[in-house]
Amino acid sequence: MFPHPLARRGLLALALASACGAAMAQKDAAPATPGWPAKPLRIIVGFPPGSSPDLTARTFSEPLSQALGQPVVVENKVGAGGNIGADAVAKAQDGHTIGLFINGNLTIAKLLNAHVPYDPVKDFAPLSLIGVSPLVLTAPVNQPDVPAGADARAFLQAARTAGDRWSYGTPGVGTVGHLGTELLKARTGIAPVHVPYPGYPQVATAMLGGQLQMALLPPALAQAQARAGKLRLIGVTSAGRSTLAPEVPSLAEAGVRDFQLEIWNAFAAPASMPAPVRARLSRVIGEIARSPEVRAKLFQQGWQAIGSSAEGLANRIQADTATMSHVIREQGIRAE
């Protein structure tokens, strides 16, 4: 049965409107950067191949190459906690270089060391916050000072009673784990002594050996040790429960107020990169981060995908820098 002529006109008008809308959408989606990219795009990572930042950068390289129509090359410039790579991005003038950063490089580094050769605010243009993750307050399964089956409240009370007889480990002075634990100390009245290690695996090993009584660990490492029955999970540092460790209560549930801590990674460009190019990269990278395939890959790497706007990342940098600056002043922390 054929539609009435008026109905056919209506359908035709709807089809034309849809076609016009699709054309406008294509026009809006078209890059406002003629001639760019003119060569391969570099993603500089300040950490070694196989590290978490490196894996994230390589997750984006293929879909970003498809979106831009040029190869995307990941280049590792390792050293100084990622600051060598960050400085290389800051000084890049070719218009085809961006960086994959951890939050320490964009928030903490300059606060602790005035001699860091780049300025996180002046030298970078935020592109997109990619993924976030809480840390997990973790402790040995059997601790003489902690009652069997103690929840987070009881654990923190035991820590207050122990005072400086307890120690906590981190991957080093000025890391998120270090400043985060110092913030936790300020919020809860606990007083464990800081012991730095080369990395999180060594911190976990020290807890298993009884040298440490607590530490903030990434969820994947903490959960693996908990499943093996070697460490216990006290609480996550996010404002609420995290999808990365949904079975672990937040420390806020244990009554810890004004405390929220996450590690994150993000893409940023040199401030010298033209604004239209930055806007295009921000949009494309955000869309890739929010795609189901990349979201799944990021989750496997231990990240809750975000894919924010450039403004969203700028706001996060500003907020975290203010928090960490307060902790550094309040606790009198100095770079070693």
C-alpha positions as CSV (number, residue, x, y, z in Angstrom):
1,M,0.0,0.0,0.0
2,F,1.5,3.4,-1.1
3,P,1.4,6.4,1.2
4,H,-0.9,9.3,0.4
5,P,0.8,12.0,-1.8
6,L,0.9,14.5,1.1
7,A,2.5,11.8,3.2
8,R,5.0,11.2,0.4
9,R,5.8,14.9,0.4
10,G,6.3,14.8,4.1
11,L,8.6,11.8,3.8
12,L,10.6,13.6,1.0
13,A,10.9,16.7,3.1
14,L,12.1,14.7,6.1
15,A,14.6,12.9,3.9
16,L,15.9,16.2,2.5
17,A,16.1,17.7,6.0
18,S,18.0,14.6,7.2
19,A,20.4,14.8,4.2
20,C,21.0,18.5,4.9
21,G,21.5,17.8,8.6
22,A,24.0,15.0,7.7
23,A,25.9,17.4,5.4
24,M,26.0,20.1,8.0
25,A,27.3,17.5,10.5
26,Q,30.0,16.4,8.1
27,K,30.9,20.1,7.6
28,D,31.1,20.7,11.3
29,A,33.2,17.5,11.7
30,A,35.6,18.6,8.9
31,P,38.9,19.7,10.3
32,A,39.4,23.5,10.3
33,T,43.1,22.8,9.9
34,P,43.9,22.7,6.1
35,G,47.2,21.2,5.4
36,W,47.6,19.6,8.9
37,P,48.9,17.1,9.6
38,A,51.5,17.3,6.9
39,K,53.7,14.6,8.5
40,P,53.6,11.9,11.2
41,L,52.4,12.9,14.6
42,R,54.7,12.2,17.5
43,I,53.5,11.1,21.0
44,I,56.3,11.6,23.5
45,V,56.2,9.5,26.6
46,G,58.6,10.2,29.5
47,F,58.6,6.5,30.7
48,P,60.0,3.3,29.3
49,P,58.3,0.9,26.8
50,G,55.8,-1.3,28.6
51,S,55.1,1.2,31.4
52,S,51.5,2.3,32.0
53,P,51.9,5.7,30.2
54,D,53.5,3.9,27.2
55,L,50.7,1.4,27.0
56,T,48.1,4.2,27.0
57,A,49.9,6.1,24.3
58,R,50.1,3.0,22.1
59,T,46.4,2.3,22.6
60,F,45.7,5.7,21.0
61,S,48.3,5.5,18.2
62,E,46.4,3.4,15.7
63,P,42.9,5.0,16.0
64,L,44.5,8.5,16.1
65,S,46.4,7.6,12.9
66,Q,43.2,6.5,11.2
67,A,41.4,9.7,12.3
68,L,44.2,12.0,11.1
69,G,45.3,10.2,8.0
70,Q,49.0,10.2,9.0
71,P,51.2,7.7,11.0
72,V,51.4,8.2,14.7
73,V,54.7,7.4,16.3
74,V,55.2,6.8,20.1
75,E,58.7,8.0,21.2
76,N,60.0,7.2,24.7
77,K,62.2,9.9,26.3
78,V,62.9,8.4,29.7
79,G,64.2,9.9,32.9
80,A,63.6,12.2,35.9
81,G,60.2,10.8,36.6
82,G,58.9,11.7,33.2
83,N,60.2,15.3,33.3
84,I,62.7,14.7,30.4
85,G,59.9,13.7,28.1
86,A,57.7,16.5,29.4
87,D,60.5,19.1,28.6
88,A,60.8,17.7,25.1
89,V,57.1,18.2,24.5
90,A,57.3,21.7,25.9
91,K,60.1,22.7,23.6
92,A,58.7,21.0,20.4
93,Q,58.1,23.6,17.7
94,D,57.2,21.3,14.7
95,G,53.4,21.5,15.3
96,H,53.3,17.7,15.1
97,T,54.3,16.7,18.7
98,I,52.1,16.0,21.7
99,G,52.8,14.2,25.0
100,L,51.1,11.6,27.2
101,F,51.6,12.7,30.8
102,I,50.9,11.4,34.3
103,N,49.4,13.9,36.7
104,G,52.7,14.3,38.6
105,N,54.4,16.0,35.6
106,L,51.5,18.5,35.2
107,T,50.8,19.2,38.9
108,I,53.5,18.2,41.4
109,A,56.9,18.4,39.6
110,K,57.3,22.2,39.6
111,L,55.9,22.5,43.2
112,L,58.7,20.4,44.6
113,N,61.5,21.5,42.3
114,A,61.8,25.0,41.0
115,H,64.5,23.9,38.6
116,V,62.2,21.7,36.6
117,P,62.9,23.1,33.1
118,Y,59.3,23.5,32.0
119,D,56.3,25.4,33.3
120,P,53.2,23.1,33.4
121,V,50.9,26.1,33.0
122,K,52.7,28.3,30.5
123,D,54.4,25.6,28.3
124,F,51.5,23.2,27.7
125,A,48.1,23.3,26.2
126,P,45.7,20.7,27.8
127,L,44.0,18.4,25.2
128,S,42.1,15.7,27.1
129,L,42.0,13.9,30.5
130,I,42.2,10.2,29.4
131,G,41.8,8.0,32.5
132,V,41.6,8.2,36.2
133,S,42.2,5.6,39.0
134,P,42.1,5.7,42.8
135,L,44.8,4.2,44.9
136,V,43.9,1.6,47.4
137,L,45.0,1.8,51.1
138,T,46.6,-1.6,51.6
139,A,48.1,-3.5,54.5
140,P,49.6,-6.9,55.4
141,V,47.0,-9.6,56.2
142,N,48.4,-10.3,59.6
143,Q,49.4,-7.3,61.7
144,P,49.9,-7.6,65.5
145,D,48.6,-4.1,66.1
146,V,45.4,-4.6,64.1
147,P,42.4,-6.6,65.4
148,A,41.4,-9.5,63.2
149,G,38.6,-8.6,60.8
150,A,39.1,-4.9,61.5
151,D,37.3,-2.5,59.0
152,A,38.7,0.7,57.8
153,R,37.7,2.7,60.9
154,A,39.4,0.1,63.2
155,F,42.5,0.0,61.0
156,L,42.9,3.8,61.1
157,Q,42.3,3.8,64.9
158,A,45.1,1.2,65.2
159,A,47.3,3.4,63.0
160,R,46.6,6.4,65.3
161,T,47.6,4.3,68.3
162,A,50.7,3.1,66.7
163,G,51.9,6.6,65.8
164,D,55.4,6.7,64.2
165,R,56.0,3.0,65.0
166,W,54.3,2.3,61.7
167,S,55.9,3.0,58.3
168,Y,54.4,3.4,54.8
169,G,56.0,3.0,51.4
170,T,55.8,4.9,48.1
171,P,57.6,5.0,44.8
172,G,59.4,8.1,46.0
173,V,59.3,11.6,47.4
174,G,56.8,13.8,45.6
175,T,54.8,11.0,44.0
176,V,51.0,10.9,44.2
177,G,51.3,8.0,46.7
178,H,53.6,10.1,48.9
179,L,51.6,13.3,48.9
180,G,48.3,11.4,49.1
181,T,49.4,9.5,52.2
182,E,50.6,12.8,53.8
183,L,47.2,14.2,53.1
184,L,45.6,11.2,54.6
185,K,47.8,11.7,57.7
186,A,46.6,15.3,58.0
187,R,42.9,14.2,57.7
188,T,43.0,11.3,60.1
189,G,45.7,12.0,62.7
190,I,47.8,9.0,61.8
191,A,51.6,9.4,61.8
192,P,53.4,6.6,59.9
193,V,56.9,7.3,58.7
194,H,57.6,7.6,55.0
195,V,60.0,5.1,53.3
196,P,60.6,5.6,49.6
197,Y,61.2,2.7,47.2
198,P,62.0,2.5,43.4
199,G,58.4,1.5,42.5
200,Y,55.1,0.1,43.6
201,P,56.1,-3.6,43.2
202,Q,58.9,-3.1,45.7
203,V,56.5,-1.4,48.1
204,A,54.2,-4.4,47.9
205,T,57.2,-6.8,48.5
206,A,58.2,-4.7,51.6
207,M,54.8,-5.0,53.0
208,L,54.8,-8.8,52.5
209,G,58.1,-8.9,54.3
210,G,56.8,-6.9,57.3
211,Q,59.0,-3.8,56.7
212,L,55.9,-1.7,56.1
213,Q,52.5,-1.5,57.7
214,M,50.5,0.3,55.0
215,A,50.7,1.8,51.5
216,L,48.6,3.3,48.8
217,L,48.8,1.0,45.8
218,P,47.3,1.0,42.3
219,P,44.1,-1.2,42.2
220,A,45.5,-3.9,39.9
221,L,48.5,-4.6,42.1
222,A,46.6,-4.4,45.3
223,Q,43.8,-6.7,44.1
224,A,46.3,-9.3,42.8
225,Q,48.0,-9.4,46.2
226,A,44.6,-9.6,48.0
227,R,43.4,-12.4,45.8
228,A,46.6,-14.3,46.7
229,G,45.8,-13.8,50.4
230,K,48.9,-11.7,51.0
231,L,47.5,-8.2,51.5
232,R,44.2,-6.7,52.7
233,L,42.4,-3.9,51.0
234,I,41.3,-1.2,53.5
235,G,39.7,1.5,51.2
236,V,39.9,3.3,47.9
237,T,40.9,7.0,47.8
238,S,38.2,8.1,45.4
239,A,35.2,10.1,46.6
240,G,33.0,7.0,46.2
241,R,33.5,3.3,45.2
242,S,35.5,2.8,42.0
243,T,34.5,0.6,39.1
244,L,38.1,-0.5,39.1
245,A,37.7,-2.1,42.6
246,P,33.9,-2.1,43.3
247,E,34.2,-4.4,46.2
248,V,36.4,-2.1,48.2
249,P,34.7,0.7,50.2
250,S,35.9,4.2,49.9
251,L,37.8,5.8,52.8
252,A,35.0,8.4,52.8
253,E,32.7,5.6,53.9
254,A,35.0,5.1,56.9
255,G,34.5,8.8,57.9
256,V,37.6,10.3,56.3
257,R,36.5,13.8,55.3
258,D,37.9,16.2,52.7
259,F,40.0,13.5,51.1
260,Q,39.9,12.5,47.5
261,L,42.9,11.2,45.6
262,E,43.3,9.8,42.1
263,I,46.1,9.2,39.7
264,W,45.5,10.1,36.1
265,N,47.0,10.4,32.6
266,A,46.3,13.0,29.9
267,F,47.4,14.3,26.6
268,A,48.8,17.8,26.3
269,A,50.4,19.7,23.5
270,P,53.1,22.4,23.4
271,A,51.6,25.8,24.0
272,S,53.2,26.8,20.6
273,M,50.9,24.5,18.7
274,P,48.3,26.5,16.7
275,A,44.9,26.7,18.5
276,P,42.9,25.2,15.6
277,V,45.2,22.2,15.6
278,R,44.9,21.8,19.4
279,A,41.1,22.0,19.2
280,R,40.9,19.3,16.5
281,L,43.3,17.0,18.5
282,S,41.3,17.6,21.7
283,R,38.0,16.6,20.0
284,V,39.5,13.6,18.2
285,I,41.4,12.2,21.3
286,G,38.3,12.7,23.5
287,E,36.2,10.8,21.0
288,I,38.7,7.9,20.8
289,A,38.9,7.7,24.6
290,R,35.1,7.4,24.9
291,S,34.8,4.7,22.2
292,P,33.8,1.3,23.5
293,E,36.9,-0.5,22.2
294,V,39.4,2.0,23.8
295,R,37.4,2.3,27.0
296,A,37.7,-1.5,27.4
297,K,41.4,-1.4,26.7
298,L,41.9,1.4,29.2
299,F,39.9,-0.5,31.8
300,Q,42.2,-3.5,31.3
301,Q,45.2,-1.2,31.9
302,G,43.7,0.0,35.1
303,W,42.0,3.2,34.1
304,Q,38.4,4.4,34.2
305,A,38.1,6.2,30.8
306,I,37.2,9.9,30.8
307,G,38.0,11.6,27.4
308,S,37.4,15.1,28.7
309,S,37.5,18.4,26.9
310,A,40.6,20.6,27.0
311,E,38.8,22.8,29.5
312,G,38.0,19.8,31.7
313,L,41.7,18.8,31.8
314,A,42.7,22.4,32.6
315,N,40.3,22.5,35.5
316,R,41.6,19.2,36.8
317,I,45.2,20.4,36.6
318,Q,44.3,23.6,38.5
319,A,42.3,21.8,41.2
320,D,45.0,19.1,41.8
321,T,47.8,21.6,41.8
322,A,46.1,23.6,44.5
323,T,45.5,20.5,46.6
324,M,49.0,19.2,46.3
325,S,50.5,22.7,46.9
326,H,48.5,22.8,50.2
327,V,49.8,19.4,51.3
328,I,53.4,20.3,50.5
329,R,53.2,23.4,52.5
330,E,51.2,21.9,55.4
331,Q,53.5,18.9,55.8
332,G,56.7,20.7,55.0
333,I,57.7,18.3,52.1
334,R,60.9,18.9,50.2
335,A,62.4,17.2,47.2
336,E,65.4,15.0,48.1
